[in-house]
Amino acid sequence: MTTFETMDLQTAAAYLGAKTETISQLARKGELPGAQIGKGWIFLREDVLDFLRKRIAAETEKRRATKDSEDDAFRKEDRSPQPVAVLKTRTRRHAPPLLPGIPPTAHYHR
């Protein structure tokens, strides 16, 4: 004889790390198998695990496909060397103005 472990809405939400309203919406849309008995929802533990496995697989595949397309786009880009900005240092072109009372050699040193 097979026994099934059941979960209520709060337990399923805690198990999946989600809010009860999110789990309730998933159940109402039929994405998460469950039965509404009276005002409460009942889920089989195996159904919750299957839902989670499928969701993980789908989202992982989506991330992989996105990464692969980004990698392909990078490989197809023109990889010719791009000009590099050169920082120029400022140099004085003129001697600073002379200040009264200070000899010219004290103002400007090269």
C-alpha positions as CSV (number, residue, x, y, z in Angstrom):
1,M,0.0,0.0,0.0
2,T,1.3,3.4,-1.0
3,T,1.0,6.3,1.4
4,F,1.0,9.9,0.2
5,E,2.3,12.8,2.2
6,T,0.0,15.8,1.9
7,M,0.7,19.5,2.5
8,D,-1.6,22.4,3.1
9,L,-1.1,25.8,1.5
10,Q,1.1,27.2,4.2
11,T,3.3,24.1,4.3
12,A,3.7,24.0,0.5
13,A,4.5,27.7,0.5
14,A,7.2,27.2,3.2
15,Y,8.5,24.2,1.3
16,L,8.9,26.2,-1.9
17,G,10.1,29.4,-0.2
18,A,7.2,31.4,-1.6
19,K,4.2,33.4,-0.3
20,T,1.0,31.6,0.3
21,E,-0.8,33.9,-2.3
22,T,1.8,32.9,-5.0
23,I,1.2,29.2,-4.3
24,S,-2.6,29.8,-4.3
25,Q,-2.4,31.5,-7.7
26,L,-0.3,28.7,-9.2
27,A,-2.8,26.1,-7.9
28,R,-5.8,28.1,-9.3
29,K,-4.1,28.4,-12.7
30,G,-3.4,24.7,-12.7
31,E,0.4,25.1,-12.8
32,L,0.8,23.4,-9.4
33,P,-1.4,20.3,-9.0
34,G,-3.6,20.5,-5.9
35,A,-7.2,20.1,-4.7
36,Q,-9.3,22.8,-3.0
37,I,-11.1,21.1,-0.2
38,G,-13.5,23.6,1.4
39,K,-11.5,26.8,1.6
40,G,-8.1,25.2,1.8
41,W,-5.7,23.7,-0.7
42,I,-4.2,20.3,-0.3
43,F,-1.1,19.2,-2.3
44,L,0.8,15.9,-2.6
45,R,4.4,16.2,-1.6
46,E,5.5,14.4,-4.8
47,D,3.4,16.9,-7.0
48,V,5.1,19.8,-5.3
49,L,8.5,18.2,-5.9
50,D,7.7,17.5,-9.5
51,F,6.5,21.1,-10.0
52,L,9.8,22.3,-8.5
53,R,11.9,20.0,-10.6
54,K,10.1,21.1,-13.8
55,R,10.4,24.8,-12.9
56,I,14.1,24.4,-12.1
57,A,14.8,22.6,-15.4
58,A,12.8,25.2,-17.5
59,E,14.5,28.2,-15.9
60,T,17.9,26.6,-16.1
61,E,17.4,25.9,-19.8
62,K,16.3,29.4,-20.4
63,R,19.4,30.8,-18.7
64,R,21.6,28.5,-20.7
65,A,20.0,29.5,-23.9
66,T,20.4,33.2,-23.1
67,K,24.0,32.7,-22.2
68,D,24.7,30.7,-25.4
69,S,23.1,33.4,-27.5
70,E,25.2,36.1,-25.7
71,D,28.3,34.0,-26.3
72,D,27.5,33.6,-30.0
73,A,26.9,37.3,-30.4
74,F,30.2,38.0,-28.7
75,R,32.0,35.6,-31.0
76,K,30.4,37.2,-34.1
77,E,31.4,40.8,-33.1
78,D,34.2,42.5,-34.9
79,R,37.3,42.0,-32.7
80,S,39.5,44.5,-34.5
81,P,41.6,46.5,-32.2
82,Q,39.8,49.6,-30.9
83,P,41.7,52.9,-30.4
84,V,42.8,53.5,-26.9
85,A,42.3,56.9,-25.4
86,V,45.7,58.5,-24.5
87,L,45.7,60.8,-21.5
88,K,47.8,63.8,-22.1
89,T,49.5,65.6,-19.3
90,R,49.3,69.3,-19.1
91,T,52.5,71.2,-19.6
92,R,53.1,74.9,-19.1
93,R,53.6,76.8,-22.3
94,H,54.4,80.0,-20.7
95,A,56.3,81.1,-17.6
96,P,54.1,82.2,-14.8
97,P,53.6,85.9,-14.3
98,L,56.3,87.6,-12.2
99,L,55.2,88.7,-8.8
100,P,56.5,92.1,-7.5
101,G,59.3,91.9,-5.0
102,I,60.3,88.3,-5.8
103,P,63.3,87.7,-8.1
104,P,62.4,86.0,-11.4
105,T,64.5,82.8,-10.7
106,A,62.3,82.0,-7.7
107,H,59.2,81.9,-9.8
108,Y,60.1,79.6,-12.6
109,H,62.1,76.4,-12.5
110,R,62.7,74.2,-15.4
